[in-house]
Amino acid sequence: MENFNLPLMSDNISRDDINAVVDFLQQDPIPRLTNGPKVKEFESRWSEWVGMEYSVMVNSGTAANELTMLALNYISGTGEIIVPPLTWVSDVNSVLFAGHTPVFVDINLKNLSFDIEKLKAAITDKTKAIFLTHVLGLNGVTDELIQLCEEKNILLIEDVCESHGATFKGQKCGSMGYASNFSFYFAHHMSTIEGGIVCTNDPLFYQICRALRSHGMVREMTDVNFKNKIIEENPTLNPDFIFLGPAHNFRSSEINAVIGLNQLPKLDNNNKVRTKNFDHFIKKLDSEKYITDLNTEGQCNYAFIAILKEASFEKRDLVEKTLLKNKIEFRRGLSGGGNQLRQPYFKKKNIDFTKYPNTEHVSDFSWYIGNYPTLEIEKIDHLINILNNI
């Protein structure tokens, strides 16, 4: 195909989105630009879309992860948080920053979520939560996982940063856990340039997140009784400046919310195209060379996933050389570039990598490639032919 070029993402911020921002800024008088009514409106619309009672918009998916882990301290205290090694770096760092202990459990090669038997074995009386990552649009929830959390009284936290619109039995991912985190980074299903959101059905968790989003300021809480209780416990302090605990400034801006409000109505239709594209890709990919029997039920993927069956570095290098030659942008290792335990912040620890064979395989022998609504089917077929003929 002449002049073939396949970037990781294209046209995720449209002229229509920019026009919405221009219209907003041209108001007279100049509208409030920091966290305000547009953020509140977007939070309400997002809650309705995902199917959760409360949402707290923040300035990134990383902030959403960190806010969730910080808020958990007020709900259940610090403890062990089970995380997959195949995830984004902020999932692990948020656990560390909040003072929890990460416990790593290997993935399976069907939905790239936890190996359920290894997950069961990792649970102790110190386990506070299971921090699930829905990898690249694949649903990571199972009946067995939900039942396990209920039986063990363990909180399920969903990282849905890569999986807006993915479902389990028709229910949106991000609406099944105690809390869920989304990212609106440029390359994801929808974008506010940078941005993220925390969702929950727990009113107490919601109030804590509101405070911790803004330096821990109690005045940010909307529950008058809860807020007044803290004020009464601190009679010598100015009620406008009572800080619940160590926190950050994770606030978003009105401009980010305006883009989000303009993008959200288009999300479902765009996701239908992405889902169709991925189904087409995975069905035509050579099953002799690549793992194609992924559990794609409920998938909503903004990227094509290619995982070599054979652990061959020679073939891996040939795949990458071929992709580069054909101007196909890719990322090796899927979410977060592969096994987080290889990274410098954990490399110094004594790690037995044989405990994570599936994550290790994915780290070395997999890639994701861009899938977006404007991508023509002819380009997808050309990509498939290139991969199958390597």
C-alpha positions, 0 to 999 in steps of 0.5 A, spaced: 500 500 500 503 506 497 504 511 502 502 507 508 503 510 515 499 507 521 500 511 528 498 509 535 493 514 535 490 519 530 484 525 530 483 523 538 482 531 539 477 534 533 476 540 530 469 540 533 472 539 540 477 545 539 471 549 537 467 547 543 473 550 547 473 556 543 466 558 544 467 557 552 473 561 552 469 567 548 464 568 553 463 575 556 465 575 562 471 570 562 468 564 565 471 560 571 477 556 568 479 552 574 475 546 577 468 549 577 461 548 574 463 544 567 467 539 571 461 538 576 457 537 569 462 532 566 462 528 573 455 527 573 455 525 565 460 520 566 457 517 572 451 516 568 455 513 562 459 508 567 453 506 571 456 509 578 453 514 583 459 518 584 465 521 580 471 525 581 474 528 575 482 529 576 488 531 572 490 524 569 489 517 570 495 517 574 492 522 579 486 517 579 490 511 581 493 515 587 487 518 589 484 512 590 489 509 594 490 515 598 483 514 600 483 507 601 487 509 607 481 512 610 476 506 609 480 500 611 487 503 613 494 500 609 495 493 607 497 489 602 494 490 595 494 485 590 496 488 583 498 485 576 505 485 574 502 487 567 500 494 568 501 501 568 507 504 572 502 509 576 498 503 579 504 500 582 507 507 584 500 509 587 500 503 592 507 505 594 506 512 595 500 511 599 504 506 604 500 500 602 504 493 600 504 491 593 503 483 592 504 481 585 500 476 581 501 473 574 496 474 568 493 469 564 493 469 556 486 469 555 484 476 558 491 478 560 488 479 567 490 475 573 491 468 573 485 466 578 488 460 582 495 464 583 490 470 585 487 465 590 493 463 593 496 470 594 490 472 599 492 473 606 489 476 612 493 483 610 489 483 603 485 490 603 484 490 595 485 487 589 487 492 584 485 489 577 487 492 570 483 491 564 488 491 559 488 494 552 480 494 552 479 486 554 475 485 560 478 482 566 472 481 570 470 474 571 464 471 576 470 467 580 473 474 581 467 477 584 465 471 588 472 471 591 472 478 593 465 477 596 467 471 600 474 474 602 471 481 604 476 484 599 475 491 595 475 490 588 479 496 585 478 497 577 483 500 573 479 502 566 484 507 563 485 503 557 478 500 557 472 505 556 466 501 554 469 494 555 463 490 558 462 484 563 455 480 561 453 487 559 455 491 565 460 496 563 467 495 566 468 500 572 461 499 575 463 492 578 468 494 583 468 498 590 472 504 586 474 505 578 479 509 575 479 512 568 484 516 564 482 521 558 490 521 556 490 523 548 491 516 546 485 513 550 478 512 547 476 519 549 481 524 551 480 531 555 488 532 553 490 530 560 485 527 565 482 522 569 476 520 574 475 516 580 468 513 580 465 509 586 458 508 589 460 509 597 458 516 599 464 516 604 469 514 599 467 520 595 467 525 600 474 523 602 476 523 594 473 530 594 478 533 599 484 529 597 483 531 590 484 539 593 490 538 598 486 535 603 481 541 604 475 539 608 471 545 605 471 541 598 466 536 601 459 536 600 456 532 605 455 537 610 454 533 616 461 530 615 464 536 614 461 539 620 463 534 624 471 535 622 470 542 623 467 541 630 473 536 632 478 542 630 475 548 633 481 552 633 482 552 625 479 556 620 474 552 617 476 554 610 483 551 611 482 544 615 486 539 611 484 532 612 491 529 611 497 529 606 494 530 599 496 533 593 493 538 588 489 533 583 484 538 580 482 538 573 480 545 569 474 547 566 477 547 559 479 539 560 471 538 562 469 542 556 472 537 551 470 531 555 463 534 555 464 534 547 467 528 546 462 523 551 456 523 546 461 520 541 464 515 545 459 509 544 459 510 536 466 510 536 467 504 541 463 500 536 468 502 530 473 500 535 470 493 537 469 491 530 476 493 527 479 489 533 474 483 532 476 483 524 483 484 526 484 478 531 480 473 527 484 474 521 491 474 524 495 467 523 493 463 529 499 459 528 504 465 529 500 469 534 496 468 540 489 469 537 484 465 542 483 471 547 477 472 551 474 478 546 467 478 549 465 485 551 472 487 549 473 495 547 480 496 544 483 502 542 489 498 540 490 491 536 494 486 540 499 481 537 502 476 541 507 471 538 506 464 540 513 462 540 518 465 545 523 467 539 528 473 540 530 472 533 522 472 530 521 478 535 526 482 532 524 481 525 517 483 527 519 490 529 524 491 524 518 489 519 513 494 522 518 500 522 520 499 515 512 499 514 511 505 518 507 502 523 508 505 530 508 500 536 509 499 543 512 492 545 510 489 552 503 492 552 500 495 558 506 499 561 511 496 556 511 489 560 513 487 567 513 492 572 518 488 576 523 489 571 523 496 572 529 500 576 524 501 582 523 494 583 529 491 580 534 492 586 529 487 590 530 479 590 525 477 585 523 470 582 521 471 575 519 464 574 513 466 578 511 470 572 511 466 566 506 469 562 507 476 564 515 475 562 512 472 555 508 478 554 513 483 556 518 480 550 514 478 545 508 482 544 506 489 541 500 493 541 498 497 534 493 503 534 486 502 533 481 508 532 475 510 529 477 513 522 482 507 521 480 504 514 479 497 513 484 496 508 489 499 512 487 494 517 488 488 512 494 491 510 497 490 517 494 483 518 498 481 511 504 484 514 504 481 520 502 474 517 507 474 512 513 475 517 
